């Protein structure tokens, strides 16, 4: 090889190494600020540029009792990041002509053919503008918070309630507002979407997810956390006691009742494949369908993600940021994308509510925007 070419490649490689070191230093500075405020980060953070991974940082432990460190293959509960997968399944079925996002729910479930609920559309479920009851009686979070029943004879968990019980309960609740007129974040809406997916495909939600998204993208370490699943390489979940001491959390042992809104388990490595497919390519749906998927509605909410065209950085500059966070006991997560810079970030934490998520996102996004100016 020509010496000039070798020299050029060496210089490029050196500059890239310097840039990566500088970027890692900036990320470490953000982590240090969290620690100074007694809200340290524990988990994994991955950065991508133009669809390729450029930096991965691991902090803390996947298991604090045994000091088990993080790696790219440690699985986390991803909480509400699950919604973007559910929304993608719906969009795939819409594109295939098997459903229509403009359809009323009554076209899929007779329970929604009566009263105000008959006005609700799939689109409104996706964008949190349906007005349906977000916490329908005992059929959601009460079973998530409590420990699920265990069938010792057959060595498996027993589902706390049936899909029919859930449908009967939620369809009989009065709407909070006229569909399409207001925004109200709603986990129950995404569980109805899961039932539409199951009815349309003839598969369980988890099988549809595997067949339509996980296998095509080779996401081998991603799954729905079913009630009787024993998941290897999964991070333990923690909370702070009195704001200082890390302790294991015993809440939210059973996420299966909210599988479509908060029940998926994944890794930063797998989520990088997801991010590449939806932001940098069009591997799962067409470009036209992607435009619908990412179109912001009320409060900037699109399909399973926020698409904020006027997100303010720390210096008050407004940019376009597509993002979503996830938070439950023992979990904080986020996927974000800066279209102007073609940069994406994935971070997964196994300590719930340990630091202010929105301020962390703002510092991270502002740092990335400045670094890649």
ABEGO torsion letter per residue (X at the ends): XBAAAAAAAAAAAAAAAAAAAAAAAAAAAAAAAAAAAGBBBBEBBBBBBGGBBABBBBBEBABAAAGBBBBAABBBBAEAAAAAAAAAAAAAAAAAGABBAABBAAAABAAAABEAAAABBAAAAAAGAAGBBABBEAABAAAAABBBBBBAAAGBBBBABBAAAAAAAAAABBBABBBGABBBBBAAAAAAAAAAAAAAAGBBAAAAAAAAAAAAAGBAABBBBBAABBBBGBBBBBBBBGGABBBBBABGABAAAAAAAAABBBBAAAAAAAAAAAAABBAABBAAAAAAAABBBBGGBBBGBBBBAABBBAAGBBBBBBBBBBBBBGBBBBBBBBAAAGBBBBBBBABBGABBAAAAAAAAAAAAAAAAX
